[in-house]
Amino acid sequence: MANKPRRTLNLDNIRIFLPSVLAVIALLVLGRYLSGRFLTVKNLGSILMTSSILMFATVAQNIVLISGNNGIDLSVGAVMSMTALLGPTIPMATVGEFALAIVAVMGMGAACGLINGAGIRQLGIPALIMTLIMAGVVTGFTMYVTKGRPAIELSPLLLGVSKTVFPMFRVLTLAAIAAVAALEIILRKTRIGRSLTLVGDNPRAAELCGLRVSLISVLAYVSSGAIAGFAGLMLVGYTGSAVMKMADGYTLLSVAAAIIGGTSVSGGRGSFIGGALGAIVFVVLNSILQVLRIPEGARYVIQGCLLVVILLTNNRSQKLRQ
Amino acid sequence: MALARFLAKNVKRTTALPAVLLFFTLLTVNFFIMPGALSRSFLVSFLNTNTAVICLTMGASVVIIAGGIDISLGPMVSVANVMLIKLLAAGTHYSAAIPLTVLATTAMGLLNGVLVAVLRGSSLLTTFAASTVYSGIALLVMPVPGGSVAREMTAFYNGSLLGIPATVFFILAPYVVWKAFKRTPHGIRLYAAGNNPAKAYSSAVNVPAEKLFAFGFAGFSAGIGTVALTSSIGSGDPLIGAQMSMMAISAAVIGGVSLSGGYGDITGGIFGSLFLGLITVIVLSSNISSFLQQFVSGVILLLGMIGAMLFTMRRGEKARRSADRGGGTAHGE
């Protein structure tokens, strides 16, 4: 009994990670070929830093995707923009206050997630629609509270997240790696993680096993919101200032990174490490396209085509004839 | 008595009811905020600005009924809009440029259909990827907004034909095509394919073909919507459709089209999009601080969605239960 799930996990791991790892290596080689300055410690460090924010967003997205029931969270970017703008208004003079601020932004995100989860689970509003409307509400709320003013005066502690610890690795990069690894272990080895997977894979079976399906999927949205809230604060710590809608692009990137990382859209299958690798793929790809000075439009075309190819190779639905 | 019973039965059966109710509630509210709100000129200009979203909603509804979803319709409008403007700028006569534009969006819709129905990609993610590609193409064709349309187009669009505002004909074009299709045997097959593809397949329904039609129809509606939109605003903008797919899908869902497929009709979707349009009108005309506008319209939309969901919930469950009876296993995606 104990061996069986472990074996399938290992098979999954290879299949999930290999494409992303190969893609990253290929892209890095390509980048080196295109520009001598691509493989410098400084550039790789900033690629990792950008990736780590996307990694948090992808983790948030992944939790919801794994929870199944056509789960998707299109409010990730809006929540990030909200905490990026509202977070810096919380006083963060001491470490204690900084920790409290982090709790506060995560609470803000969690509140949005709770509304999402309640609407989806209790009222049966499709996740796609519910989270999309929520994104509009959150953006409107941010606009109302900030009156559209950017956040520019940041606490040195918050800016500290982009300090370099080791060459290439900044504070936030290390935090992202640790968080992804910890969450992966929670997803695979703990009761709550396995419950989430089972709920996503087969809600009926989960219910028959005595799991509280509604509660677990509402919790998935709550934690997704909380992590997105955290990611938003970290984003402003990295960029140094925040403007309206600055993180909206992260919504779609987080979906794309999760899918490349092997998460199944039908729920019940996914990996945070895979998602993190997917995030790196997208950030490296983007920076190569920037090195090549490819116009914005063509960048979208290339990313979209890549995504179609990946979807058609690893996320096709079953044949009707069975 | 008999009439009342007939009405009660038919009103109960229509999936459009929540959207119709929401629309007329807001229309009444709007009448109190803005006394001129029921005049012909207001209603015509209201329709003029919302025709594109209405067309898109019809397309999105049919795709959802067929068991899919197309979130690339908005970017398709962007591509078609800049393409139409570029064609006109290159000296193409509008009588050639307009059919070409509709043809292009229909082709894009069919391409989505091939990826989803034939190659079996997940419709949400495949059309998401397609929407990235389409947004990119629109930006490549025309990086910054600009251009102008033939004066005849604007004049025709803002005028009327046989006493009916011209914009109505743009709405009627996809409507008539769908209603005609629905009357053929394919109508019921498309619903069957959306409701339960596995069962439809074993009843000899060509599921991929029905889905392909739905995606093609959505592309066609997007094209008609683009022509209306372009005539209305008179210029090109590569980002014009960015928000539209989601508006269309929300409108369809408010209009009683179930995202699990095979349930609902485009009439509800039309009222859903009119409801969305009215939210904007009300928020703009009620002197709310501009910082508060988006929040208020978001909350109204959320409340409308909750109302529509509560309304359809019991009936939807009933329909689903009767569809599930007999051990259906396959779910759309």
Interface residues (C-beta under 8 A of the other chain):
Chain A: N70 I72 G119 L123 G124 I125 P126 L128 I129 M130 L132 I133 M134 G136 V137 V138 T139 G140 F141 M143 Y144 K147 G148 L252 V255 A256 I259 V265 S266 P295 E296 G297 A298 R299 Y300 V301 I302 Q303 G304 C305 L307 V308 L311 L312 N315 R316 S317 Q318 K319 L320 R321 Q322
Chain B: I69 L115 L119 R120 G121 S122 L124 L125 T126 F128 A129 A130 S131 T132 V133 Y134 S135 G136 I137 A138 L139 L140 V141 P143 P197 A198 Y201 V207 P238 M246 I249 S250 V253 L259 F291 L292 Q293 Q294 F295 V296 S297 G298 V299 L301 L302 M305 I306 M309 L310 M313 G316 A330 E333
